[in-house]
Amino acid sequence: MKKKTLPLSNVYKLLEPGPVVLVSSCLNHHANIMTMSWQTMMDFEPPVIGCVISNRNYSFDMIKKTKQCVINIPDMSLAKQVVACGNSTGRKVDKFNKFNLSATPAAMVKAPLIDECFANLECKVIDTRMVNQYNLFILEVVHAWVSTSSKKYKTIHHAGNGVFVVDGKIIKLPSKMK
């Protein structure tokens, strides 16, 4: 297989870890939404998630101060709102109103759920030791919600530079993992 050198600035395009999500947070009764695609499972029971949030992002300070947020998982029907949320700042606009998204009270955190998303993970920050150096928050999921619809939801994945991939064909292979 012939290969060429890949610029280091493009490595992220190969490793983008999971679906693009909408992270909601709330500070002083002001709710915000940010788009995020840098999250990964770190443990399973209880669920622990690592996520990178830029310190230039309005949500960074909100989550750092409140130590809680909701990871809302949209499907492809929300792709335009997901990108629009990522291309604007909550410092200047109420993203719930501007992008026609519904805030629903959560059970365990003050940040709202985004009702249009098919799944919502209420999270509390459990480790901030890598926040100052790497912008890496460690979250524990304290309550999870998923749609009762039988619809097959397709998530979107960021491939870099405004390119997204929608979940494709599902295959099943033998595995000892449960």
C-alpha positions in Angstrom: 0.0 0.0 0.0 1.5 3.3 -1.1 1.4 6.1 1.4 2.1 9.8 1.6 2.9 12.1 4.5 -0.1 13.5 6.3 0.2 17.0 7.8 0.0 16.7 11.6 -2.8 19.3 11.6 -5.0 16.8 9.8 -4.5 13.8 12.2 -7.7 14.6 14.0 -9.7 13.8 10.8 -8.6 10.2 11.2 -9.4 9.9 14.9 -12.5 11.9 15.4 -13.9 9.7 18.1 -17.7 9.6 18.0 -20.9 11.3 17.2 -21.2 15.0 17.2 -23.2 15.9 20.3 -24.8 19.1 21.8 -23.6 19.9 25.3 -26.0 22.0 27.3 -24.9 23.9 30.4 -26.5 26.4 32.7 -25.0 29.1 35.0 -27.1 31.7 36.8 -30.2 30.6 35.0 -28.6 31.2 31.6 -28.6 28.0 29.5 -26.2 27.5 26.6 -25.5 24.9 23.9 -22.2 24.0 22.4 -21.4 21.5 19.6 -18.7 18.9 20.5 -17.2 15.9 18.9 -14.2 15.2 21.2 -15.6 12.8 23.7 -14.7 9.2 24.6 -15.9 6.5 27.0 -13.4 6.0 29.8 -15.3 3.5 32.0 -18.6 1.7 31.7 -20.2 1.3 35.2 -20.7 4.0 36.2 -20.3 5.5 32.8 -17.4 7.9 32.7 -16.7 10.1 29.7 -13.7 12.2 28.9 -14.3 15.3 26.7 -12.2 18.2 25.4 -13.8 21.6 25.5 -11.8 24.6 24.3 -11.1 27.2 27.0 -12.1 29.8 24.3 -15.6 28.3 24.3 -18.3 30.1 26.3 -19.5 26.7 27.8 -16.0 26.0 29.1 -16.3 28.5 32.0 -19.9 27.4 32.7 -19.0 23.8 33.0 -15.9 24.5 35.0 -17.9 26.6 37.5 -21.0 24.4 37.8 -19.3 21.1 37.4 -22.2 19.7 35.4 -23.7 19.5 31.9 -25.9 17.4 29.6 -24.5 15.5 26.6 -27.4 15.5 24.1 -27.2 13.1 21.2 -28.8 14.4 18.0 -29.6 12.5 14.9 -29.0 13.6 11.3 -32.4 15.5 11.2 -30.7 18.1 13.5 -27.5 18.4 11.5 -28.1 22.0 10.4 -28.9 23.1 14.0 -25.8 21.2 15.3 -23.5 23.0 12.9 -25.2 26.4 13.5 -24.7 25.9 17.3 -21.1 25.2 16.7 -20.7 28.3 14.5 -22.1 30.7 17.0 -21.4 31.8 20.6 -23.7 31.7 23.6 -22.1 35.0 24.7 -24.1 36.8 22.0 -27.1 34.6 21.3 -29.6 32.4 23.0 -29.1 29.2 21.0 -32.2 27.5 22.3 -34.4 30.3 20.8 -32.3 31.0 17.7 -32.1 27.4 16.6 -35.6 26.3 17.7 -34.4 23.8 20.3 -36.5 22.9 23.4 -34.9 23.0 26.9 -36.4 20.4 29.2 -35.5 20.1 32.9 -33.1 17.4 33.8 -33.5 15.0 36.8 -30.1 15.3 38.4 -28.3 18.5 37.1 -29.3 22.1 36.5 -28.3 22.1 32.8 -31.3 21.4 30.6 -32.0 18.4 28.3 -32.5 19.2 24.6 -35.8 17.6 23.9 -35.3 17.1 20.1 -32.2 14.9 20.8 -33.0 11.1 20.9 -30.7 10.6 24.0 -29.5 12.8 26.8 -26.8 12.1 29.4 -26.9 14.1 32.6 -23.3 14.5 33.7 -21.3 15.7 36.7 -17.6 16.7 36.4 -15.7 14.2 38.6 -12.1 15.2 37.7 -10.6 18.5 36.6 -6.9 17.7 37.0 -6.3 17.9 33.2 -8.6 20.8 32.5 -5.9 23.6 32.8 -3.3 21.8 30.6 -5.4 19.9 28.1 -9.0 21.2 28.4 -10.0 17.7 29.3 -13.0 17.2 31.6 -13.8 13.9 33.1 -17.6 13.4 33.5 -19.7 10.8 35.2 -23.1 10.1 33.7 -25.6 10.3 36.6 -28.8 9.9 34.7 -29.5 8.8 31.1 -32.5 9.2 28.8 -33.3 7.6 25.5 -36.3 8.0 23.1 -39.0 5.3 23.3 -39.6 5.6 19.6 -38.8 2.6 17.4 -37.2 4.9 14.9 -33.6 4.0 13.9 -31.6 7.1 14.7 -28.5 7.9 12.6 -25.8 10.0 14.3 -23.5 12.4 12.5 -19.7 12.3 12.8 -17.3 15.2 12.0 -14.7 14.4 9.4 -13.0 17.9 9.5 -13.4 21.1 7.5 -17.2 21.1 7.5 -17.4 17.5 6.3 -19.7 15.1 8.1 -20.5 11.4 7.9 -23.8 9.9 8.7 -23.9 6.4 10.4 -24.0 3.8 7.7 -24.8 0.1 7.3 -24.8 -1.9 10.6 -22.9 -5.2 10.5 -22.7 -7.8 13.2 -19.6 -9.9 13.8 -18.8 -12.5 16.5 -17.7 -10.9 19.7 -17.2 -12.0 23.3 -18.0 -8.5 24.5 -21.5 -8.0 25.9 
